[in-house]
């Protein structure tokens, strides 16, 4: 019985030691739109499709910088799907 209790206590001790090894994800950085915004873009994760939209629409760009941090940029863009534009 003592071996069972000792084994169970050892199992609990090792379980709690490994419980703190989970990696925490870094928060997403929300960039401010504006003129002359410096963007360090290494990889584009996603962007808003503006091909079927017309007029001024909200758009979003999700990207990684060269340090691997995720950024989000929300901005306004003129859609390219207007059929009556010349």
HTML snippet that shows the backbone in 3Dmol.js (N, CA, C, O; Angstrom):
<script src="https://3Dmol.org/build/3Dmol-min.js"></script>
<div id="view" style="width:600px;height:400px;position:relative"></div>
<script>
const pdb = `
ATOM      1  N   UNK A   1       0.820  -1.197   0.000  1.00  0.00           N
ATOM      2  CA  UNK A   1       0.000   0.000   0.000  1.00  0.00           C
ATOM      3  C   UNK A   1       0.861   1.256   0.000  1.00  0.00           C
ATOM      4  O   UNK A   1       0.554   2.245  -0.666  1.00  0.00           O
ATOM      5  N   UNK A   2       1.977   1.189   0.787  1.00  0.00           N
ATOM      6  CA  UNK A   2       2.869   2.347   0.823  1.00  0.00           C
ATOM      7  C   UNK A   2       3.481   2.601  -0.543  1.00  0.00           C
ATOM      8  O   UNK A   2       3.680   3.754  -0.925  1.00  0.00           O
ATOM      9  N   UNK A   3       3.785   1.536  -1.290  1.00  0.00           N
ATOM     10  CA  UNK A   3       4.353   1.698  -2.639  1.00  0.00           C
ATOM     11  C   UNK A   3       3.336   2.350  -3.575  1.00  0.00           C
ATOM     12  O   UNK A   3       3.695   3.167  -4.423  1.00  0.00           O
ATOM     13  N   UNK A   4       2.077   1.984  -3.414  1.00  0.00           N
ATOM     14  CA  UNK A   4       1.031   2.591  -4.236  1.00  0.00           C
ATOM     15  C   UNK A   4       0.927   4.081  -3.967  1.00  0.00           C
ATOM     16  O   UNK A   4       0.848   4.871  -4.908  1.00  0.00           O
ATOM     17  N   UNK A   5       0.925   4.477  -2.719  1.00  0.00           N
ATOM     18  CA  UNK A   5       0.834   5.899  -2.347  1.00  0.00           C
ATOM     19  C   UNK A   5       2.074   6.651  -2.807  1.00  0.00           C
ATOM     20  O   UNK A   5       1.973   7.775  -3.300  1.00  0.00           O
ATOM     21  N   UNK A   6       3.240   6.038  -2.648  1.00  0.00           N
ATOM     22  CA  UNK A   6       4.483   6.664  -3.082  1.00  0.00           C
ATOM     23  C   UNK A   6       4.511   6.822  -4.598  1.00  0.00           C
ATOM     24  O   UNK A   6       4.936   7.860  -5.105  1.00  0.00           O
ATOM     25  N   UNK A   7       4.066   5.810  -5.317  1.00  0.00           N
ATOM     26  CA  UNK A   7       3.998   5.889  -6.780  1.00  0.00           C
ATOM     27  C   UNK A   7       3.013   6.945  -7.243  1.00  0.00           C
ATOM     28  O   UNK A   7       3.296   7.688  -8.183  1.00  0.00           O
ATOM     29  N   UNK A   8       1.864   7.021  -6.596  1.00  0.00           N
ATOM     30  CA  UNK A   8       0.862   8.020  -6.942  1.00  0.00           C
ATOM     31  C   UNK A   8       1.377   9.435  -6.661  1.00  0.00           C
ATOM     32  O   UNK A   8       1.142  10.347  -7.454  1.00  0.00           O
ATOM     33  N   UNK A   9       2.070   9.623  -5.547  1.00  0.00           N
ATOM     34  CA  UNK A   9       2.641  10.930  -5.215  1.00  0.00           C
ATOM     35  C   UNK A   9       3.708  11.318  -6.228  1.00  0.00           C
ATOM     36  O   UNK A   9       3.801  12.484  -6.611  1.00  0.00           O
ATOM     37  N   UNK A  10       4.515  10.352  -6.668  1.00  0.00           N
ATOM     38  CA  UNK A  10       5.544  10.636  -7.678  1.00  0.00           C
ATOM     39  C   UNK A  10       4.898  11.021  -9.005  1.00  0.00           C
ATOM     40  O   UNK A  10       5.377  11.920  -9.696  1.00  0.00           O
ATOM     41  N   UNK A  11       3.818  10.346  -9.356  1.00  0.00           N
ATOM     42  CA  UNK A  11       3.102  10.666 -10.588  1.00  0.00           C
ATOM     43  C   UNK A  11       2.533  12.083 -10.543  1.00  0.00           C
ATOM     44  O   UNK A  11       2.620  12.819 -11.526  1.00  0.00           O
ATOM     45  N   UNK A  12       1.960  12.458  -9.424  1.00  0.00           N
ATOM     46  CA  UNK A  12       1.439  13.817  -9.275  1.00  0.00           C
ATOM     47  C   UNK A  12       2.549  14.859  -9.341  1.00  0.00           C
ATOM     48  O   UNK A  12       2.364  15.925  -9.928  1.00  0.00           O
ATOM     49  N   UNK A  13       3.694  14.563  -8.747  1.00  0.00           N
ATOM     50  CA  UNK A  13       4.813  15.504  -8.744  1.00  0.00           C
ATOM     51  C   UNK A  13       5.352  15.713 -10.158  1.00  0.00           C
ATOM     52  O   UNK A  13       5.654  16.844 -10.538  1.00  0.00           O
ATOM     53  N   UNK A  14       5.477  14.646 -10.937  1.00  0.00           N
ATOM     54  CA  UNK A  14       5.991  14.800 -12.302  1.00  0.00           C
ATOM     55  C   UNK A  14       4.949  15.449 -13.198  1.00  0.00           C
ATOM     56  O   UNK A  14       5.302  16.197 -14.110  1.00  0.00           O
ATOM     57  N   UNK A  15       3.695  15.180 -12.959  1.00  0.00           N
ATOM     58  CA  UNK A  15       2.644  15.811 -13.758  1.00  0.00           C
ATOM     59  C   UNK A  15       2.600  17.310 -13.554  1.00  0.00           C
ATOM     60  O   UNK A  15       2.414  18.062 -14.511  1.00  0.00           O
ATOM     61  N   UNK A  16       2.768  17.754 -12.318  1.00  0.00           N
ATOM     62  CA  UNK A  16       2.751  19.190 -12.066  1.00  0.00           C
ATOM     63  C   UNK A  16       4.019  19.858 -12.568  1.00  0.00           C
ATOM     64  O   UNK A  16       3.998  21.046 -12.892  1.00  0.00           O
ATOM     65  N   UNK A  17       5.117  19.128 -12.640  1.00  0.00           N
ATOM     66  CA  UNK A  17       6.357  19.704 -13.162  1.00  0.00           C
ATOM     67  C   UNK A  17       6.251  19.936 -14.657  1.00  0.00           C
ATOM     68  O   UNK A  17       6.799  20.910 -15.174  1.00  0.00           O
ATOM     69  N   UNK A  18       5.550  19.051 -15.361  1.00  0.00           N
ATOM     70  CA  UNK A  18       5.405  19.205 -16.807  1.00  0.00           C
ATOM     71  C   UNK A  18       4.231  20.091 -17.199  1.00  0.00           C
ATOM     72  O   UNK A  18       4.117  20.471 -18.364  1.00  0.00           O
ATOM     73  N   UNK A  19       3.378  20.423 -16.278  1.00  0.00           N
ATOM     74  CA  UNK A  19       2.190  21.209 -16.596  1.00  0.00           C
ATOM     75  C   UNK A  19       2.544  22.637 -16.984  1.00  0.00           C
ATOM     76  O   UNK A  19       1.787  23.271 -17.719  1.00  0.00           O
ATOM     77  N   UNK A  20       3.664  23.161 -16.516  1.00  0.00           N
ATOM     78  CA  UNK A  20       4.032  24.543 -16.778  1.00  0.00           C
ATOM     79  C   UNK A  20       4.830  24.703 -18.066  1.00  0.00           C
ATOM     80  O   UNK A  20       5.261  25.813 -18.376  1.00  0.00           O
ATOM     81  N   UNK A  21       5.041  23.634 -18.821  1.00  0.00           N
ATOM     82  CA  UNK A  21       5.863  23.716 -20.019  1.00  0.00           C
ATOM     83  C   UNK A  21       5.080  24.128 -21.258  1.00  0.00           C
ATOM     84  O   UNK A  21       5.647  24.162 -22.350  1.00  0.00           O
ATOM     85  N   UNK A  22       3.802  24.438 -21.122  1.00  0.00           N
ATOM     86  CA  UNK A  22       3.011  24.867 -22.268  1.00  0.00           C
ATOM     87  C   UNK A  22       3.484  26.231 -22.723  1.00  0.00           C
ATOM     88  O   UNK A  22       3.753  27.113 -21.907  1.00  0.00           O
ATOM     89  N   UNK A  23       3.585  26.401 -24.041  1.00  0.00           N
ATOM     90  CA  UNK A  23       4.014  27.684 -24.574  1.00  0.00           C
ATOM     91  C   UNK A  23       2.810  28.614 -24.669  1.00  0.00           C
ATOM     92  O   UNK A  23       1.725  28.208 -25.085  1.00  0.00           O
ATOM     93  N   UNK A  24       3.014  29.830 -24.287  1.00  0.00           N
ATOM     94  CA  UNK A  24       1.952  30.820 -24.404  1.00  0.00           C
ATOM     95  C   UNK A  24       2.111  31.544 -25.726  1.00  0.00           C
ATOM     96  O   UNK A  24       3.229  31.861 -26.132  1.00  0.00           O
ATOM     97  N   UNK A  25       1.020  31.803 -26.389  1.00  0.00           N
ATOM     98  CA  UNK A  25       1.086  32.494 -27.663  1.00  0.00           C
ATOM     99  C   UNK A  25       1.186  33.993 -27.427  1.00  0.00           C
ATOM    100  O   UNK A  25       0.563  34.545 -26.520  1.00  0.00           O
ATOM    101  N   UNK A  26       1.977  34.628 -28.259  1.00  0.00           N
ATOM    102  CA  UNK A  26       2.151  36.071 -28.146  1.00  0.00           C
ATOM    103  C   UNK A  26       0.879  36.759 -28.636  1.00  0.00           C
ATOM    104  O   UNK A  26       0.209  36.258 -29.539  1.00  0.00           O
ATOM    105  N   UNK A  27       0.550  37.888 -28.053  1.00  0.00           N
ATOM    106  CA  UNK A  27      -0.660  38.591 -28.504  1.00  0.00           C
ATOM    107  C   UNK A  27      -0.468  39.145 -29.916  1.00  0.00           C
ATOM    108  O   UNK A  27       0.643  39.473 -30.331  1.00  0.00           O
ATOM    109  N   UNK A  28      -1.567  39.238 -30.628  1.00  0.00           N
ATOM    110  CA  UNK A  28      -1.552  39.800 -31.974  1.00  0.00           C
ATOM    111  C   UNK A  28      -1.416  41.309 -31.865  1.00  0.00           C
ATOM    112  O   UNK A  28      -2.088  41.941 -31.050  1.00  0.00           O
ATOM    113  N   UNK A  29      -0.544  41.889 -32.688  1.00  0.00           N
ATOM    114  CA  UNK A  29      -0.302  43.325 -32.674  1.00  0.00           C
ATOM    115  C   UNK A  29      -1.241  43.981 -33.686  1.00  0.00           C
ATOM    116  O   UNK A  29      -1.223  43.635 -34.868  1.00  0.00           O
ATOM    117  N   UNK A  30      -2.054  44.918 -33.228  1.00  0.00           N
ATOM    118  CA  UNK A  30      -2.969  45.639 -34.108  1.00  0.00           C
ATOM    119  C   UNK A  30      -2.306  46.949 -34.524  1.00  0.00           C
ATOM    120  O   UNK A  30      -2.147  47.862 -33.713  1.00  0.00           O
ATOM    121  N   UNK A  31      -1.919  47.030 -35.802  1.00  0.00           N
ATOM    122  CA  UNK A  31      -1.263  48.222 -36.322  1.00  0.00           C
ATOM    123  C   UNK A  31      -2.287  49.315 -36.584  1.00  0.00           C
ATOM    124  O   UNK A  31      -3.441  49.026 -36.899  1.00  0.00           O
ATOM    125  N   UNK A  32      -1.873  50.558 -36.457  1.00  0.00           N
ATOM    126  CA  UNK A  32      -2.724  51.712 -36.727  1.00  0.00           C
ATOM    127  C   UNK A  32      -2.554  52.131 -38.182  1.00  0.00           C
ATOM    128  O   UNK A  32      -1.430  52.346 -38.635  1.00  0.00           O
ATOM    129  N   UNK A  33      -3.667  52.249 -38.929  1.00  0.00           N
ATOM    130  CA  UNK A  33      -3.547  52.696 -40.316  1.00  0.00           C
ATOM    131  C   UNK A  33      -3.238  54.187 -40.374  1.00  0.00           C
ATOM    132  O   UNK A  33      -3.555  54.930 -39.446  1.00  0.00           O
ATOM    133  N   UNK A  34      -2.629  54.610 -41.445  1.00  0.00           N
ATOM    134  CA  UNK A  34      -2.309  56.017 -41.643  1.00  0.00           C
ATOM    135  C   UNK A  34      -1.263  56.159 -42.735  1.00  0.00           C
ATOM    136  O   UNK A  34      -0.778  55.168 -43.280  1.00  0.00           O
ATOM    137  N   UNK A  35      -0.925  57.389 -43.045  1.00  0.00           N
ATOM    138  CA  UNK A  35       0.091  57.638 -44.051  1.00  0.00           C
ATOM    139  C   UNK A  35       1.464  57.309 -43.483  1.00  0.00           C
ATOM    140  O   UNK A  35       1.725  57.536 -42.302  1.00  0.00           O
ATOM    141  N   UNK A  36       2.330  56.782 -44.318  1.00  0.00           N
ATOM    142  CA  UNK A  36       3.719  56.482 -43.979  1.00  0.00           C
ATOM    143  C   UNK A  36       3.835  55.519 -42.793  1.00  0.00           C
ATOM    144  O   UNK A  36       4.640  55.730 -41.886  1.00  0.00           O
ATOM    145  N   UNK A  37       3.037  54.484 -42.816  1.00  0.00           N
ATOM    146  CA  UNK A  37       3.110  53.458 -41.783  1.00  0.00           C
ATOM    147  C   UNK A  37       4.227  52.485 -42.160  1.00  0.00           C
ATOM    148  O   UNK A  37       4.200  51.897 -43.241  1.00  0.00           O
ATOM    149  N   UNK A  38       5.214  52.313 -41.266  1.00  0.00           N
ATOM    150  CA  UNK A  38       6.290  51.360 -41.512  1.00  0.00           C
ATOM    151  C   UNK A  38       5.780  49.963 -41.210  1.00  0.00           C
ATOM    152  O   UNK A  38       5.361  49.679 -40.088  1.00  0.00           O
ATOM    153  N   UNK A  39       5.816  49.094 -42.206  1.00  0.00           N
ATOM    154  CA  UNK A  39       5.349  47.727 -42.027  1.00  0.00           C
ATOM    155  C   UNK A  39       6.502  46.775 -42.321  1.00  0.00           C
ATOM    156  O   UNK A  39       7.098  46.830 -43.396  1.00  0.00           O
ATOM    157  N   UNK A  40       6.811  45.917 -41.381  1.00  0.00           N
ATOM    158  CA  UNK A  40       7.857  44.915 -41.527  1.00  0.00           C
ATOM    159  C   UNK A  40       7.177  43.593 -41.882  1.00  0.00           C
ATOM    160  O   UNK A  40       6.924  42.768 -41.005  1.00  0.00           O
ATOM    161  N   UNK A  41       6.883  43.395 -43.173  1.00  0.00           N
ATOM    162  CA  UNK A  41       6.127  42.220 -43.611  1.00  0.00           C
ATOM    163  C   UNK A  41       7.092  41.144 -44.100  1.00  0.00           C
ATOM    164  O   UNK A  41       7.842  41.354 -45.053  1.00  0.00           O
ATOM    165  N   UNK A  42       7.064  39.994 -43.436  1.00  0.00           N
ATOM    166  CA  UNK A  42       7.859  38.848 -43.882  1.00  0.00           C
ATOM    167  C   UNK A  42       6.982  37.858 -44.635  1.00  0.00           C
ATOM    168  O   UNK A  42       7.395  37.307 -45.656  1.00  0.00           O
ATOM    169  N   UNK A  43       5.755  37.629 -44.124  1.00  0.00           N
ATOM    170  CA  UNK A  43       4.848  36.670 -44.758  1.00  0.00           C
ATOM    171  C   UNK A  43       3.413  37.139 -44.569  1.00  0.00           C
ATOM    172  O   UNK A  43       2.994  37.436 -43.450  1.00  0.00           O
ATOM    173  N   UNK A  44       2.664  37.204 -45.658  1.00  0.00           N
ATOM    174  CA  UNK A  44       1.247  37.560 -45.587  1.00  0.00           C
ATOM    175  C   UNK A  44       0.460  36.306 -45.266  1.00  0.00           C
ATOM    176  O   UNK A  44       0.555  35.301 -45.970  1.00  0.00           O
ATOM    177  N   UNK A  45      -0.328  36.376 -44.184  1.00  0.00           N
ATOM    178  CA  UNK A  45      -1.154  35.241 -43.778  1.00  0.00           C
ATOM    179  C   UNK A  45      -2.498  35.251 -44.486  1.00  0.00           C
ATOM    180  O   UNK A  45      -2.962  34.216 -44.963  1.00  0.00           O
ATOM    181  N   UNK A  46      -3.129  36.433 -44.556  1.00  0.00           N
ATOM    182  CA  UNK A  46      -4.398  36.567 -45.273  1.00  0.00           C
ATOM    183  C   UNK A  46      -4.654  38.037 -45.551  1.00  0.00           C
ATOM    184  O   UNK A  46      -4.112  38.920 -44.887  1.00  0.00           O
ATOM    185  N   UNK A  47      -5.490  38.277 -46.548  1.00  0.00           N
ATOM    186  CA  UNK A  47      -5.902  39.643 -46.879  1.00  0.00           C
ATOM    187  C   UNK A  47      -7.316  39.602 -47.439  1.00  0.00           C
ATOM    188  O   UNK A  47      -7.770  38.572 -47.938  1.00  0.00           O
ATOM    189  N   UNK A  48      -8.000  40.728 -47.352  1.00  0.00           N
ATOM    190  CA  UNK A  48      -9.384  40.820 -47.813  1.00  0.00           C
ATOM    191  C   UNK A  48      -9.421  40.801 -49.337  1.00  0.00           C
ATOM    192  O   UNK A  48      -8.646  41.497 -49.992  1.00  0.00           O
ATOM    193  N   UNK A  49     -10.326  40.001 -49.897  1.00  0.00           N
ATOM    194  CA  UNK A  49     -10.522  39.950 -51.343  1.00  0.00           C
ATOM    195  C   UNK A  49     -11.415  41.124 -51.751  1.00  0.00           C
ATOM    196  O   UNK A  49     -12.575  41.192 -51.344  1.00  0.00           O
ATOM    197  N   UNK A  50     -10.887  42.034 -52.541  1.00  0.00           N
ATOM    198  CA  UNK A  50     -11.642  43.224 -52.949  1.00  0.00           C
ATOM    199  C   UNK A  50     -12.104  43.144 -54.398  1.00  0.00           C
ATOM    200  O   UNK A  50     -12.624  44.125 -54.930  1.00  0.00           O
ATOM    201  N   UNK A  51     -11.925  41.999 -55.045  1.00  0.00           N
ATOM    202  CA  UNK A  51     -12.246  41.874 -56.466  1.00  0.00           C
ATOM    203  C   UNK A  51     -13.744  41.962 -56.743  1.00  0.00           C
ATOM    204  O   UNK A  51     -14.127  42.467 -57.798  1.00  0.00           O
ATOM    205  N   UNK A  52     -14.586  41.503 -55.862  1.00  0.00           N
ATOM    206  CA  UNK A  52     -16.026  41.495 -56.103  1.00  0.00           C
ATOM    207  C   UNK A  52     -16.757  42.606 -55.364  1.00  0.00           C
ATOM    208  O   UNK A  52     -17.988  42.616 -55.346  1.00  0.00           O
ATOM    209  N   UNK A  53     -16.041  43.535 -54.757  1.00  0.00           N
ATOM    210  CA  UNK A  53     -16.644  44.616 -53.981  1.00  0.00           C
ATOM    211  C   UNK A  53     -16.558  45.920 -54.757  1.00  0.00           C
ATOM    212  O   UNK A  53     -15.657  46.114 -55.572  1.00  0.00           O
ATOM    213  N   UNK A  54     -17.504  46.810 -54.494  1.00  0.00           N
ATOM    214  CA  UNK A  54     -17.542  48.099 -55.175  1.00  0.00           C
ATOM    215  C   UNK A  54     -17.613  49.215 -54.131  1.00  0.00           C
ATOM    216  O   UNK A  54     -18.336  49.101 -53.141  1.00  0.00           O
ATOM    217  N   UNK A  55     -16.872  50.277 -54.356  1.00  0.00           N
ATOM    218  CA  UNK A  55     -16.877  51.412 -53.443  1.00  0.00           C
ATOM    219  C   UNK A  55     -15.854  51.257 -52.336  1.00  0.00           C
ATOM    220  O   UNK A  55     -15.013  50.359 -52.372  1.00  0.00           O
ATOM    221  N   UNK A  56     -15.932  52.137 -51.356  1.00  0.00           N
ATOM    222  CA  UNK A  56     -15.017  52.123 -50.223  1.00  0.00           C
ATOM    223  C   UNK A  56     -15.446  51.047 -49.239  1.00  0.00           C
ATOM    224  O   UNK A  56     -16.564  51.079 -48.724  1.00  0.00           O
ATOM    225  N   UNK A  57     -14.557  50.092 -48.976  1.00  0.00           N
ATOM    226  CA  UNK A  57     -14.883  48.959 -48.116  1.00  0.00           C
ATOM    227  C   UNK A  57     -13.796  48.774 -47.047  1.00  0.00           C
ATOM    228  O   UNK A  57     -12.649  49.168 -47.258  1.00  0.00           O
ATOM    229  N   UNK A  58     -14.153  48.177 -45.904  1.00  0.00           N
ATOM    230  CA  UNK A  58     -13.126  47.857 -44.908  1.00  0.00           C
ATOM    231  C   UNK A  58     -12.327  46.640 -45.363  1.00  0.00           C
ATOM    232  O   UNK A  58     -12.889  45.685 -45.901  1.00  0.00           O
ATOM    233  N   UNK A  59     -11.040  46.678 -45.148  1.00  0.00           N
ATOM    234  CA  UNK A  59     -10.162  45.569 -45.513  1.00  0.00           C
ATOM    235  C   UNK A  59      -9.267  45.233 -44.333  1.00  0.00           C
ATOM    236  O   UNK A  59      -9.117  46.019 -43.397  1.00  0.00           O
ATOM    237  N   UNK A  60      -8.677  44.045 -44.399  1.00  0.00           N
ATOM    238  CA  UNK A  60      -7.815  43.573 -43.305  1.00  0.00           C
ATOM    239  C   UNK A  60      -6.630  42.819 -43.895  1.00  0.00           C
ATOM    240  O   UNK A  60      -6.767  42.053 -44.848  1.00  0.00           O
ATOM    241  N   UNK A  61      -5.469  43.057 -43.306  1.00  0.00           N
ATOM    242  CA  UNK A  61      -4.248  42.353 -43.689  1.00  0.00           C
ATOM    243  C   UNK A  61      -3.665  41.704 -42.444  1.00  0.00           C
ATOM    244  O   UNK A  61      -3.354  42.385 -41.467  1.00  0.00           O
ATOM    245  N   UNK A  62      -3.518  40.391 -42.481  1.00  0.00           N
ATOM    246  CA  UNK A  62      -2.875  39.629 -41.404  1.00  0.00           C
ATOM    247  C   UNK A  62      -1.507  39.191 -41.918  1.00  0.00           C
ATOM    248  O   UNK A  62      -1.409  38.577 -42.981  1.00  0.00           O
ATOM    249  N   UNK A  63      -0.444  39.507 -41.163  1.00  0.00           N
ATOM    250  CA  UNK A  63       0.897  39.167 -41.622  1.00  0.00           C
ATOM    251  C   UNK A  63       1.834  38.903 -40.451  1.00  0.00           C
ATOM    252  O   UNK A  63       1.546  39.246 -39.304  1.00  0.00           O
ATOM    253  N   UNK A  64       2.964  38.283 -40.778  1.00  0.00           N
ATOM    254  CA  UNK A  64       4.030  38.049 -39.814  1.00  0.00           C
ATOM    255  C   UNK A  64       5.189  38.981 -40.137  1.00  0.00           C
ATOM    256  O   UNK A  64       5.522  39.188 -41.304  1.00  0.00           O
ATOM    257  N   UNK A  65       5.807  39.549 -39.087  1.00  0.00           N
ATOM    258  CA  UNK A  65       6.998  40.358 -39.314  1.00  0.00           C
ATOM    259  C   UNK A  65       8.228  39.447 -39.316  1.00  0.00           C
ATOM    260  O   UNK A  65       8.104  38.233 -39.153  1.00  0.00           O
ATOM    261  N   UNK A  66       9.402  40.026 -39.500  1.00  0.00           N
ATOM    262  CA  UNK A  66      10.627  39.235 -39.594  1.00  0.00           C
ATOM    263  C   UNK A  66      11.042  38.602 -38.267  1.00  0.00           C
ATOM    264  O   UNK A  66      11.944  37.764 -38.246  1.00  0.00           O
ATOM    265  N   UNK A  67      10.409  38.981 -37.170  1.00  0.00           N
ATOM    266  CA  UNK A  67      10.673  38.351 -35.881  1.00  0.00           C
ATOM    267  C   UNK A  67       9.638  37.272 -35.557  1.00  0.00           C
ATOM    268  O   UNK A  67       9.688  36.668 -34.486  1.00  0.00           O
ATOM    269  N   UNK A  68       8.700  37.028 -36.479  1.00  0.00           N
ATOM    270  CA  UNK A  68       7.707  35.985 -36.294  1.00  0.00           C
ATOM    271  C   UNK A  68       6.471  36.422 -35.527  1.00  0.00           C
ATOM    272  O   UNK A  68       5.641  35.582 -35.179  1.00  0.00           O
ATOM    273  N   UNK A  69       6.325  37.723 -35.253  1.00  0.00           N
ATOM    274  CA  UNK A  69       5.150  38.213 -34.534  1.00  0.00           C
ATOM    275  C   UNK A  69       4.016  38.468 -35.524  1.00  0.00           C
ATOM    276  O   UNK A  69       4.244  38.932 -36.641  1.00  0.00           O
ATOM    277  N   UNK A  70       2.799  38.159 -35.098  1.00  0.00           N
ATOM    278  CA  UNK A  70       1.630  38.338 -35.965  1.00  0.00           C
ATOM    279  C   UNK A  70       1.069  39.746 -35.810  1.00  0.00           C
ATOM    280  O   UNK A  70       0.918  40.253 -34.698  1.00  0.00           O
ATOM    281  N   UNK A  71       0.762  40.372 -36.957  1.00  0.00           N
ATOM    282  CA  UNK A  71       0.197  41.718 -36.986  1.00  0.00           C
ATOM    283  C   UNK A  71      -1.137  41.690 -37.721  1.00  0.00           C
ATOM    284  O   UNK A  71      -1.365  40.844 -38.585  1.00  0.00           O
ATOM    285  N   UNK A  72      -2.011  42.624 -37.367  1.00  0.00           N
ATOM    286  CA  UNK A  72      -3.280  42.828 -38.055  1.00  0.00           C
ATOM    287  C   UNK A  72      -3.378  44.306 -38.405  1.00  0.00           C
ATOM    288  O   UNK A  72      -3.164  45.164 -37.549  1.00  0.00           O
ATOM    289  N   UNK A  73      -3.699  44.605 -39.656  1.00  0.00           N
ATOM    290  CA  UNK A  73      -3.897  45.982 -40.101  1.00  0.00           C
ATOM    291  C   UNK A  73      -5.281  46.100 -40.711  1.00  0.00           C
ATOM    292  O   UNK A  73      -5.562  45.477 -41.735  1.00  0.00           O
ATOM    293  N   UNK A  74      -6.147  46.892 -40.096  1.00  0.00           N
ATOM    294  CA  UNK A  74      -7.475  47.183 -40.635  1.00  0.00           C
ATOM    295  C   UNK A  74      -7.412  48.542 -41.314  1.00  0.00           C
ATOM    296  O   UNK A  74      -6.893  49.502 -40.746  1.00  0.00           O
ATOM    297  N   UNK A  75      -7.943  48.624 -42.535  1.00  0.00           N
ATOM    298  CA  UNK A  75      -7.869  49.860 -43.305  1.00  0.00           C
ATOM    299  C   UNK A  75      -9.039  49.933 -44.277  1.00  0.00           C
ATOM    300  O   UNK A  75      -9.790  48.967 -44.414  1.00  0.00           O
ATOM    301  N   UNK A  76      -9.200  51.056 -44.944  1.00  0.00           N
ATOM    302  CA  UNK A  76     -10.237  51.259 -45.958  1.00  0.00           C
ATOM    303  C   UNK A  76      -9.592  51.210 -47.341  1.00  0.00           C
ATOM    304  O   UNK A  76      -8.492  51.724 -47.542  1.00  0.00           O
ATOM    305  N   UNK A  77     -10.286  50.589 -48.285  1.00  0.00           N
ATOM    306  CA  UNK A  77      -9.760  50.475 -49.649  1.00  0.00           C
ATOM    307  C   UNK A  77     -10.920  50.580 -50.634  1.00  0.00           C
ATOM    308  O   UNK A  77     -12.059  50.249 -50.303  1.00  0.00           O
ATOM    309  N   UNK A  78     -10.623  51.040 -51.832  1.00  0.00           N
ATOM    310  CA  UNK A  78     -11.626  51.144 -52.889  1.00  0.00           C
ATOM    311  C   UNK A  78     -11.686  49.802 -53.617  1.00  0.00           C
ATOM    312  O   UNK A  78     -10.688  49.359 -54.186  1.00  0.00           O
ATOM    313  N   UNK A  79     -12.845  49.160 -53.601  1.00  0.00           N
ATOM    314  CA  UNK A  79     -13.012  47.858 -54.241  1.00  0.00           C
ATOM    315  C   UNK A  79     -12.818  47.945 -55.746  1.00  0.00           C
ATOM    316  O   UNK A  79     -13.071  48.988 -56.348  1.00  0.00           O
ATOM    317  N   UNK A  80     -12.371  46.860 -56.351  1.00  0.00           N
ATOM    318  CA  UNK A  80     -12.088  46.833 -57.788  1.00  0.00           C
ATOM    319  C   UNK A  80     -13.193  46.146 -58.590  1.00  0.00           C
ATOM    320  O   UNK A  80     -13.009  45.900 -59.782  1.00  0.00           O
ATOM    321  N   UNK A  81     -14.317  45.831 -57.983  1.00  0.00           N
ATOM    322  CA  UNK A  81     -15.362  45.093 -58.661  1.00  0.00           C
ATOM    323  C   UNK A  81     -16.448  45.953 -59.294  1.00  0.00           C
ATOM    324  O   UNK A  81     -17.468  45.423 -59.734  1.00  0.00           O
ATOM    325  N   UNK A  82     -16.255  47.257 -59.351  1.00  0.00           N
ATOM    326  CA  UNK A  82     -17.264  48.140 -59.954  1.00  0.00           C
ATOM    327  C   UNK A  82     -17.239  48.001 -61.465  1.00  0.00           C
ATOM    328  O   UNK A  82     -16.189  48.142 -62.092  1.00  0.00           O
ATOM    329  N   UNK A  83     -18.412  47.722 -62.056  1.00  0.00           N
ATOM    330  CA  UNK A  83     -18.453  47.498 -63.508  1.00  0.00           C
ATOM    331  C   UNK A  83     -18.560  48.795 -64.305  1.00  0.00           C
ATOM    332  O   UNK A  83     -18.264  48.799 -65.500  1.00  0.00           O
ATOM    333  N   UNK A  84     -18.972  49.887 -63.683  1.00  0.00           N
ATOM    334  CA  UNK A  84     -19.159  51.130 -64.418  1.00  0.00           C
ATOM    335  C   UNK A  84     -17.966  52.084 -64.281  1.00  0.00           C
ATOM    336  O   UNK A  84     -18.061  53.239 -64.697  1.00  0.00           O
ATOM    337  N   UNK A  85     -16.852  51.629 -63.709  1.00  0.00           N
ATOM    338  CA  UNK A  85     -15.651  52.471 -63.631  1.00  0.00           C
ATOM    339  C   UNK A  85     -14.914  52.472 -64.955  1.00  0.00           C
ATOM    340  O   UNK A  85     -14.796  51.436 -65.609  1.00  0.00           O
ATOM    341  N   UNK A  86     -14.415  53.643 -65.352  1.00  0.00           N
ATOM    342  CA  UNK A  86     -13.653  53.754 -66.599  1.00  0.00           C
ATOM    343  C   UNK A  86     -12.256  54.176 -66.308  1.00  0.00           C
ATOM    344  O   UNK A  86     -11.452  54.327 -67.228  1.00  0.00           O
TER     345      UNK A  86
END
`;
const viewer = $3Dmol.createViewer("view");
viewer.addModel(pdb, "pdb");
viewer.setStyle({}, {cartoon: {color: "spectrum"}});
viewer.zoomTo();
viewer.render();
</script>
